[in-house]
């Protein structure tokens, strides 16, 4: 119904105006009129299928511009609230710039990290602390980093957080470099980890059997090559080669 409506976002003539995950529905449109038409079609389907949408949980957000003042979308027929930040599948998108808000991930990371140190105490085993931090804290900090669109300030902040965690675990001076600690603990700096995950993710898109994901991979080809060239990678390569090249680059920066 949505695909045949003529409204919504299309990528290379393929409809991409509706993204579904469990009971979360994300509608994408280039105009408020098109968005309202998509919402109406969802209302029609809901009536036919005995589904009830909750307007208080519906939000609208714009990218590439400001939210409209006089053109509001509504559902049942309550107006949908325009917001400056919207969370979808655990990722907070900021209006206008399409940047990702990482403050929530940072807060969860600190909470998990402080819990680990408080349980292990002052006489903790450093290697055990590193293992627990990488296993239980790092995934929280880097959740969905493959799609991050953030500025250099955000990445600098994340690098400082990661470095300070190693200083804390090994009782180092705050001015001391931790690159050697990271190397001998078989751990990459955070900027390297983010680049590695982005390369692996874009490589998966490129090798996908789904037409739309391959189109998205072609659209992101320049981003892939921009990151890959930093690690002497000049084409799409398997995951293990990406990991080897990224680690080799970090090792060379140490030696």
ZIFEN-V673819 format. One record per pair of residues at least 12 apart in sequence whose ideal C-beta (glycine too) atoms are under 10 Angstrom apart, sorted by the first residue. I is the first residue (numbers start at 0). GAP is how many residues later the second one is. Records with the same first field share a line. If there is no record, write none. Layout:
BEGIN
I=GAP  GAP
END
This chain:
BEGIN
0=17  37  40  41  43  44  47
1=13  15  16  23  25  35  36  39  40  43
2=12  13  14  15
3=37
4=12  13  29  32  33  35  36
5=28  31
6=20  22  23  24  26  27  28  29  30  31  32  33  34
7=19  20  21  22  23  26  27  29  30  33
8=18  19  20  21  25  29
9=18  20
10=200  201  204  205  208
11=199  200  202  203  204  206  207
12=202
13=196  197  198  201
14=13  197
15=12  196  199  200
16=12  13  17  18  21
17=20  23  24
18=69  70
20=67  68
21=67
22=28
23=33  64  65
24=13  14  17  28  33
25=60  62  63
26=12  14  15  31  33  46
27=35
28=31  44
29=34
30=37  40
31=28  30  35  36  38  39  40  41  50
32=38  40
33=39
34=25  27  36  38  45
35=24  35  36  37  38  39  44
36=36
37=35
38=14  19  21  34  35  36  37  41
39=33  34  35
41=33
42=31  32  33  34
45=29  30
51=24
52=22  23  25
53=21  22  24
54=19  20  21  22  23  24  25  26
55=22  24  25
57=15  16  17  18  20  21  22  23
58=21  22  23  24  26  27  28  29
59=12  13  19  20  21  22  23  26  35
60=20  21  22  23  24  25  27  32  33  34  35  37
61=20  21  22  33  34  36
62=30  31  32  33  34  35  36
63=31  32  33  34
64=30  31
65=16  18  29  30
66=14  15  16  17  28  29
67=14
68=13
81=13
82=12
83=12  17
84=14  16  19
85=15
86=14  17
87=56
88=54  55
89=14  15  53  54
90=13  14  52  53  54  56  57
91=12  13  52
92=54  56
93=55  56
96=52  53  54
97=49  51
98=49  50  51  52  55
99=44  45  47  48  49  50  54
100=49  53
101=39  40  41  42  43  46  48  52  53  55  56  59
102=51  54
103=36  39
104=34  35  36  37  38  39  40  43  53
105=34  35  48  51  52  55
106=33
107=29  32  33  35
108=24  27  28  29  30  31  32  33  34  49  52  53  56
109=27  30  31  51  55
110=26  29
111=20  21  24  25  26  27  28  29
112=16  19  20  23  24  25  27  28  48  51  52  55  56
113=23  54
114=17  21  22
115=12  13  16  17  19  20  21  49  53
116=12  15  16  48  51  52
118=13
119=12  49
121=49
123=45
124=44
125=40  43  44  45  55  59
126=42  58
127=41
128=36  37  39  40  41
129=35  36  39  40  51  52  55  56  57
130=54
131=37
132=29  32  33  35  36  52  54
133=31  51  52  53  59
136=25  28
137=24  27  49  52  55
140=17  20  21  24  49  52  53
141=16  20  48  51  52  55
143=53  57
144=13  45  48  49  50  51  52  53  56
145=48  51  52  53  54  55  56  58  59
146=51  54  73
147=46  49  50
148=74
149=44
154=35  36  39
155=34  35
156=33
157=31  32  33  35  36
158=30  31  32  33  35
159=30
160=29
161=16  20  25  26  27  28  29  31
162=13  14  15  16  18  19  26  27
163=14
164=13  25
165=12  13  15  16  19  21  23
166=14
168=12  16
169=15
178=71  74  75
179=74
181=68  72
182=64  67  68  70  71  72
183=70
185=61
186=63
187=55  58  59  61  62
188=61  64
190=39  59
191=38  39  54  55  57  58  61
192=53  57
193=33
194=32  33  35  36  47  51  54
195=31  35  43  46  47  49  50  51  53  54
196=45  49
197=22  25  26  29  30  44
198=24  25  28  29  31  32  34  37  38  40  42  43  44  46  47
199=38  39  40  42  43  46
200=16  19  23
201=14  15  18  19  21  22  23  25  26  34  40
202=14  21  25  30  32  33  34  35  36  38  39
203=13  32  35
204=12  13  14  15  16  19  31
205=12  14  15  18  30
206=29  31
216=19
220=15
223=12
226=15  19
227=14  17  18
229=15  16  19
230=13  14  15  16  17  18  19
231=13  16  17  20
232=12  13  16
END
